């Protein structure tokens, strides 16, 4: 679909509607979890009709881009747009190859043109913000492995310096640190929250514990302890307690049976020797968040700087 707004067209077909919906999702205007406007509202804005919009939304729902909930509306899933874009890109590459052959352009010349385009492409500056050094580097590596997106790791305290934050077009952060980042960044559009969950390995280790054991979750805040404890209760059959030790209170861990903690606690070796057993939470990046990040970065890369004359 062209950059021209759909409402300025005399006729808007289903493919136009589909392309515009995907463009808005990829561009971040409609993000994962957002409820879309009604079919009538979208149709009025696009210059289409409600039946066409409804048909295209059902098509996108079958592909996993959106989900429809009866009597509640249609929501962005954030998990299907990237595969659709990849298919579209393959079609465009096939067409490019056919056109090159038609005008006598060799394979090597075409590859040289593509290399030049890549050299001129815009690579956005992206930061990843976390509260502690251990999780910062572990999560940055997880993001790279899951999405191929390279980021500059930054502690949230360092990001608070305006000169540091202003250097980045996009700032990613774990969902549970979103509030802290919003406190120091005044541009919500530059922030993308990522959902990190306890890794399958960690949850399996906890699920294998005897139900007679007692788990104590240690986190630096009450909300953090509650969130992790709630997750552990979905896999552990025994008792799960929550603990937010006062600063410097090493004795709070002395009577703990199984300690489950996060790196943000910054526990010392003597403290980790006190409980009967210790399990550290390792993180993994939620697949929907990975797709959401890739589509956001893809949209930024598409905003290429003009070529030098």
N, C-alpha and C positions, 0 to 999 in steps of 0.2 A: 504494500500500500504506500502511496506517495506521502510526502510530508504534509500535503494539503489536508485540511480538516475534512472528515467525511461529510459534514453537514453542508459543505459548499458544493458538493457534487449533485448533479441532476439525478443520478441513479446510483444507489449503493446496494451491491449484491452481497450474498452470504460470505464470499471470500474476503470482501472488503471489511465486513463486520468482524470476521474471525481474525484477520490480520491486525486490526486496530485494537482488539481486546488483548491479543498476545503482545503487541507493542507496548501497551500500557502496563502489563504485568512485568515484562522484561525491563522497562524503563523505571520501574519502582513506583509508578503512580498508584497502581493497585498491587499491594504486597501480600505475602502469604498470611492468611488469617483474615484478610479484609473481606467484608461483605460487599458484593457488587450492587450497584443500583438495580432497580427492577428492570425487567425487559422493556417496559413502556418508556422508562426514563432513558435507557441506553438507546432505544430506537429513536426517540425524539432528538437526542443529541447527535446521533450518527446520521440522521436523515434516512433511516430505514423503517422497518415495521417490526412490531413485537413478535410476530410469528418467526420472522427470519432470525432475529436475535435469539429467541428461545431455541430454535433449531441448532444454531451455532454453539450456544452454551451447552446443549446436550452433547454435541459432538466433542467439545472440549472436555466435558465431564468424563466421557468414555475414554479419553486419552490421559486423564489424570491431572489436567491443568487446573480444573475447578471441581468443586463438589456441590451438589444441590441437596438441600435438606428441606423436606416438605414443610410448608407453612413458615419456614424460617428464612429461606433465601438461598442464594448461591455465593460460595466462598472460594477464595483463591487458595489452592493447596501449595503452590510453589514448587511442585515436584514434576511437572510435565513439560513446561515451556522449553527447557533446554534441549530435550530430545527432539521436539518439533523444529526448533531452530537448527539443530544439526542436520535434520532431514532436508530442510529448506536450503541450507548451505550446500549440501551434496548436489541437490538439483541445480543450483546456481553454478557450481563447479563444472558439472556435466555440460551445461549450456555454454559456459565459457570455453571449454575444450572444443565443442562443436564449432563455435564461432571462430576460434583461432585456426582450426583446420580449414574452414571455409575461405579465409583470407590469406592462407598460406603461411601463417605464423608457426614456426617450429616449436617443438616441445621445450627445447633449451631456451628459446627466446621468451616463451610464455613463463617459464620458471623464473627467468631473470626479471620479468615484469612483476611477478608475485613477490619475489625477494625485495624489490624496490618498494612495493606497497607496504610490506611488513616493516621495512626500515623507516618508513614515514608514518607508520601507525602510532596512535597515541597510547602510551602505556600509563595508566593512572597511578598516582601515588596513594598507597593504602597503608593504614596503620592498624595494628591489633592491640587493644588495650586490656590489661589485666592488672590485678592488685598485687600479685607476688611473682617473683622472678621464676620460680620453678614451674608454675602453671603457665606463665607467660611463654616460655620457650617450648614447653611440651605442647601447648595448644596451637602455637604458631606452626609447629611441625605437622600437627594433625591436620590443620587447614590446608597446608601445602600438599600433603599426601592425598587428601580427599578431593581437592578441587584444582590443584595445579596453580593456585593463586599465591604469589609471594607477597608477604607483608612485612612491614617494619615493626618489630615488637616494641611496645612502649608501656611502661608502668602508668597506671591511671594518675598517680601523683605528678609524673613528668608531663603527662598530657594536659594537665591543668594549666600549664604555662601557655598562654595564648599564642606565643610565637611558634610553639611546637605544633599545636593543633591546627593552625592555619596552613601548615605545609601540606596537608593531606586532603585529597578529594573525597576519600571515603574512610571512615573509621569503624572498624568492626570490634565488637566486644561480646563476651558471654551475656546471655539474657539476664542472668542474676546480677550483673554489674551495670545493666542499662541505666538505672536511676543515677548511679554515681557519674557515669559519663555524660548523661543529660545535664547534670549539675554544672559541668565545666565546658560543654559545647553548646553554643546557642543556635546551632543550625541542625535541626532534627533530620533534614533530608540527607545529611552526610553520614548519618549513623545507621549501621545495619547490625541488628542483634542476632547472635548465633546461639542455638540451643545445644549446649553440651550436656550430656547425660553420663551417669556412671557407666563404665565400660562393661561389656558382657562378661569379661574375665572377672572383674570385681564382683559383679552381682552373682556370678556362679560360685565364687569363693564364699560369699556370704550365705547363699542358699544352701550350701553343703554343710553349714554348721549345725550341730545338734540343737534341737528346739529348747533344750534345757539351758543352753548358754544365754547370757544376757549381753546384748550389744549396747554400747554407749557411743552416741554420735557426738563428736567434738567439732564445733565450728565457731568462728569468731563472732557470729551474730545469732540471735534467737531465730530470726527468719531463715537463716541458712541451715541451722540445726533442724528446724521443723521440716524444711524442704527435703533434706537428705534422709531424715528419719522416715518421712512418708514414703519415699522411694524404697527404702530398705524393707519396710513392712509389706511391700508387695511381693517380696521373695523370701522373707525370713519368717519362720513359724513361731519364733519365741518372742521375748520381750525386747523392745527397743527403747532406750532412754535417750534424752537429749541433755547435752552439757555445753555450757558456754563458760569456760573457766575464766575467773578474773585474771587480769594481767599479772603474770609472774607467779600465779598460784599453782606450782608444780604438784602440790599435794592432792589436788583435785582428781588426779588420775591414779592415785595409789590403790584404790579398791575396785578398779574397773576390771571386769572379766574380759570382754572383747572390745577394744577401742577401734572405732572406725573414724578416720579423720581426713581432713582436706589439707592440701599444702599451705593454704592461707593461714593455718594455725601456727606454722613455723615452730613446731615442737622440737625440742633439743633431744639428743640421744639419751640423756638421763631420764627425761620424761617418757620417752618411748620404751624404756626398760621397765617402767612401773606396771603397766597392765599385764594381764595374763597372756593376751594375744593382741596383735596390732595389724590392722588392715588399712592401707591407704587407698583413698578413692582415686582411681585412674579414670580419665575422661575419654569420651568418644564424641565425635561431631554427628549430630542428627542429620540424616540424609536430606530432609526437606530444607534445612538450613544451608547445607552445602549447595543445593540447587539454587536457592535464593541468592546466595553470594555470587555464584558463577554468572547468573543472569544479570545481576547488578553490575558486575565488572565488565561483562560483555557490552552492556549499554554504554558504559563509560569509554570503553575502547572504541566504540562506534562514533564517538564524538571526536573524530580525528582533527588535529590541528591542520590549518591550510598549508599546502605545499609552498615552499619558498619559490619565488619566481626566478 
